[in-house]
Each structure stands twice: as structure tokens, then as C-alpha cells.
């Protein structure tokens, strides 16, 4: 019987794979010091960002069941 592949939990906590196999990540720099940001910067940080295809391929390998 073939062995199951383990999911890398560090990757699973940081990335999300969509139905069309795109990989989304959270925008960096949202934790603190946001009062000094302009309104447009704050709004842009709310959105999740997508990864480049070369990086996304590596992330999908680390998350085999997503």
C-alpha cells in the first residue's frame, strides 16, 4: 500500500489554494504600526495577494491534498 504524503503545516498555515489552483498569501506588514499608513495603503493591505506561478508550483507540492 502506498504511503501518504505529509502536508507541510508551516506552509498550510500561511497559504491557501483556490479551486483553480491559484495560491493566495496574506499581504505583509499588517500586524502593527498601521496608524501611520495612508488610507490607500491600509485598504491595499486588506487584500490577499497571489503568488507567481514558479513559487506557486513549489507551494502546491508541499500541500498535496489541497
CORSUL-V422893 format. One record per pair of residues at least 12 apart in sequence whose C-alpha atoms are under 6 Angstrom apart, sorted by the first residue. I is the first residue (numbers start at 1). J is the second residue. D is the distance in whole Angstrom. If there is no record, write none. Layout:
<<I J D> <I J D>>
//
This chain:
<<7 62 6> <7 63 5> <8 62 6> <23 50 6> <23 51 6> <23 56 6> <24 49 6> <24 50 4> <25 48 6> <25 49 5> <26 48 5> <27 45 6> <27 48 6>>
//
